[in-house]
Amino acid sequence: MTINCKGSLIDLSSPKVMGILNITPDSFFDGGKYKNENAILNQVEKMLLEGATFIDVGAYSSRPGAKHISETEELQRIIPVIDLLIKNFPEIIISVDTFRSKIAYESVKSGAAIINDISGGKMDDKMFETVSKLQVPYILMHMLGTPQNMQLNPVYKNATEEIISFFAAQIFKLHQLKLNDVIIDVGFGFGKTINHNFEILKNLSLFKNLDTPILAGISRKSMLYKTLDISAQEALNATTSANTIALLNGANILRVHDVKEAVETVKIVKQVL
């Protein structure tokens, strides 16, 4: 199970870790933390040294109720950071967290290797066509609604079945457009209650039937810290527990804030797989 990132084949049959770099002022965990070049470079160097295979850069906060920003502002945030990272880490594999086709196009032209779309192609009808033309790995995430309204009242008859059906339909469209590398992300916390999230985590192995790599993005999310009545800052141990469950149920990529701990989790779980 491989994906092609700028000519390099990455084998996902051995799970990999994706480090999160939020360059937004209002992300739920680390918003506003990486405002200048030194802070960005130090954090990315740390994540790469700790074993991150991918760095996921986001310039649009997708936390529940997040402020909407313009395409122009997102572009002005993201492109200089891509340029900075490639200049300082020439071998870096950058994933760009965006639901906008123009941002996706400009990011890849600037050197990004992967597009991570929280909307699964639902918020920009040109996204599928764009990533297919670019022929870059595409992370197809499930979200009910938009970041502004997704947590108001998420309702499913059967969350697992409905999300699998969504993926099947979207993957079919992408394969029709001849996109080779599709990765699915069930979208923990995106239009789902705490119970929905844990149901999906429990059933994650069912998503392997879609025959695509699975990304799990559970790091420090409210499903964990609200369950334990703690803060996101205190949820590292809960994150490791949830990541372990995800790996045992077939996750191929862990998208995390804490790379060292995730890499260690992968090493331990691999001993029993």
C-alpha positions in Angstrom: 0.0 0.0 0.0 2.0 3.0 -1.3 1.4 6.6 -2.2 3.5 8.7 -4.6 4.7 11.9 -3.1 6.7 14.0 -5.7 8.2 10.8 -7.2 8.9 9.1 -3.8 6.9 6.0 -3.0 5.8 6.0 0.7 4.9 2.6 2.0 1.8 2.9 4.2 1.6 -0.8 5.1 3.9 0.3 7.9 2.0 3.1 9.7 3.3 6.6 9.4 3.0 9.8 11.4 1.8 13.2 10.1 2.8 16.2 12.3 0.4 19.1 12.5 1.5 22.7 11.9 -1.3 25.1 12.4 -0.5 28.6 11.2 -3.9 29.9 12.2 -4.5 32.3 15.2 -7.5 30.3 16.5 -7.0 26.5 16.2 -8.4 24.6 19.2 -5.0 23.4 20.6 -2.1 25.4 19.2 -3.7 28.5 17.6 -1.4 31.4 17.4 1.6 29.5 18.6 3.6 29.5 15.4 3.5 33.2 14.3 7.1 33.8 13.0 9.7 32.0 10.9 11.8 30.9 13.8 8.9 29.4 15.7 7.7 27.6 12.6 11.1 26.2 11.7 11.9 25.1 15.2 8.6 23.2 15.5 8.9 21.6 12.1 12.6 20.6 12.7 11.5 19.0 16.0 8.7 17.0 14.4 10.9 15.8 11.6 13.7 14.7 14.0 11.1 12.9 16.1 10.1 10.9 13.1 7.2 12.6 11.2 7.0 11.4 7.6 4.6 14.2 6.7 4.0 17.8 7.9 0.4 18.9 7.5 0.1 22.7 7.2 -3.2 24.4 7.9 -4.0 28.1 7.3 -7.8 27.9 7.9 -9.0 26.9 11.3 -11.6 24.1 11.1 -12.4 23.9 14.8 -16.2 24.0 15.6 -17.5 27.6 15.1 -14.2 28.8 13.6 -14.1 32.2 11.9 -14.4 32.0 8.1 -11.5 33.6 6.2 -11.2 34.6 2.5 -9.4 32.6 -0.1 -6.9 35.5 -0.5 -6.1 35.5 3.2 -5.6 31.7 3.3 -3.3 31.9 0.3 -1.3 34.7 1.9 -0.8 32.6 5.0 0.0 29.3 3.4 2.4 30.0 0.4 5.1 31.8 2.3 5.2 28.9 4.8 5.5 26.3 2.1 8.3 28.3 0.5 10.1 28.6 3.9 9.8 24.9 4.7 11.0 23.7 1.3 14.0 26.1 1.5 15.0 24.9 4.9 14.0 21.2 4.6 14.4 20.3 0.9 13.2 16.7 1.4 10.1 17.5 3.4 6.8 16.1 2.4 4.2 18.8 2.9 0.5 18.1 3.2 -1.8 21.2 2.9 -5.0 21.3 4.8 -7.5 23.1 2.6 -10.9 22.6 1.0 -10.3 25.2 -1.7 -9.1 24.1 -5.2 -7.2 27.3 -5.8 -5.3 26.9 -2.6 -4.6 23.3 -3.5 -3.3 24.2 -6.9 -1.1 27.0 -5.8 0.2 25.0 -2.8 1.3 22.0 -5.0 2.9 24.4 -7.6 4.9 25.8 -4.6 6.1 22.4 -3.6 3.4 20.7 -1.4 2.9 17.0 -2.1 -0.5 16.1 -0.6 -3.9 17.8 -0.3 -5.9 17.2 2.9 -9.5 18.3 2.3 -11.7 18.4 5.4 -14.8 18.7 3.2 -14.2 15.6 1.0 -14.8 17.6 -2.1 -18.1 19.0 -0.9 -17.2 22.7 -0.4 -15.5 23.3 -3.8 -16.8 21.5 -6.8 -13.5 22.0 -8.6 -11.4 20.2 -6.0 -11.7 16.7 -7.5 -10.8 17.9 -11.0 -7.9 19.9 -9.6 -6.2 17.2 -7.6 -6.8 14.7 -10.4 -4.9 17.1 -12.8 -2.2 17.6 -10.2 -2.0 13.8 -9.6 -1.1 14.2 -5.9 -2.3 12.1 -3.0 -5.6 13.4 -1.7 -7.0 13.0 1.8 -10.7 12.6 1.6 -12.3 13.5 4.9 -15.9 13.1 6.0 -17.6 16.1 7.6 -21.3 16.7 8.2 -22.0 20.4 7.4 -19.3 23.1 7.6 -16.9 24.1 10.4 -19.3 26.9 11.3 -22.3 24.6 11.9 -21.1 21.0 12.0 -21.5 20.5 15.8 -24.9 22.1 16.2 -26.9 18.9 15.9 -25.2 16.1 14.0 -27.7 13.2 13.4 -27.2 9.8 11.7 -29.3 6.7 11.5 -26.1 4.7 11.4 -22.9 6.8 11.4 -20.5 4.1 10.3 -22.7 2.9 7.4 -23.5 6.5 6.2 -19.8 7.5 6.3 -18.7 4.4 4.4 -21.4 5.1 1.8 -20.1 8.7 1.5 -16.6 7.5 0.9 -17.6 4.8 -1.6 -19.4 7.5 -3.7 -16.6 10.0 -3.5 -13.8 7.5 -4.2 -15.7 6.3 -7.3 -15.8 9.9 -8.6 -12.1 10.3 -8.0 -11.2 6.9 -9.7 -13.4 8.0 -12.7 -11.1 11.1 -12.9 -8.0 8.7 -12.7 -6.7 9.9 -9.4 -4.4 7.2 -8.2 -3.8 7.9 -4.5 -6.8 8.5 -2.2 -6.6 8.4 1.6 -9.7 8.4 3.7 -10.2 10.2 7.1 -13.4 9.5 9.0 -13.3 13.0 10.4 -13.4 12.6 14.2 -15.1 15.6 15.7 -16.4 16.9 12.4 -20.2 16.8 12.6 -20.2 14.0 15.1 -21.2 13.6 18.8 -18.8 12.0 21.3 -20.8 8.8 20.9 -20.6 8.9 17.1 -16.8 9.4 17.4 -16.3 6.4 19.6 -18.6 4.2 17.5 -16.5 5.1 14.4 -13.3 4.4 16.3 -14.6 1.0 17.4 -15.7 0.2 13.8 -12.6 1.7 12.1 -11.5 -1.7 10.7 -14.7 -1.8 8.6 -13.4 1.1 6.5 -10.6 -1.1 5.3 -13.1 -2.7 2.9 -12.8 0.5 0.9 -9.3 -0.6 0.0 -7.7 2.8 0.7 -5.2 3.9 3.3 -6.9 5.3 6.5 -5.8 8.4 8.3 -6.8 8.9 11.9 -6.9 12.4 13.3 -7.8 12.1 16.9 -5.0 14.1 18.5 -6.2 16.0 21.6 -9.8 16.3 20.3 -12.8 17.0 22.4 -14.1 13.4 22.2 -11.1 12.6 24.5 -10.8 15.6 26.8 -14.6 16.0 27.3 -14.9 12.3 28.1 -12.2 12.7 30.8 -13.3 16.2 31.9 -9.9 17.7 31.3 -8.4 20.2 28.8 -6.9 19.7 25.4 -3.5 20.5 26.9 -4.0 17.5 29.3 -5.1 15.0 26.7 -1.8 13.5 25.5 -2.3 10.2 27.3 -5.8 9.9 26.0 -4.5 10.7 22.5 -2.0 7.8 22.8 -4.7 5.5 23.9 -7.0 6.4 21.1 -4.2 6.2 18.5 -3.4 2.7 19.8 -7.0 1.6 19.1 -6.9 3.3 15.7 -3.7 1.4 14.7 -5.0 -1.9 15.9 -8.1 -1.3 13.8 -6.1 -0.5 10.6 -5.1 3.1 10.6 -2.1 3.8 8.3 -1.4 7.4 9.2 -1.7 9.2 12.6 -2.2 12.9 12.3 -0.9 14.4 15.6 0.3 17.4 17.5 2.8 15.2 19.4 5.0 13.3 17.0 7.5 11.6 19.4 4.7 9.9 21.3 2.9 8.9 18.2 6.0 7.3 16.6 6.6 5.4 19.9 2.9 4.2 19.7 3.5 2.9 16.2 6.6 1.0 17.2 4.9 -0.7 20.1 1.7 -1.6 18.1 3.8 -3.0 15.3 5.2 -5.6 17.7 1.7 -7.2 18.0 0.4 -6.7 14.4 
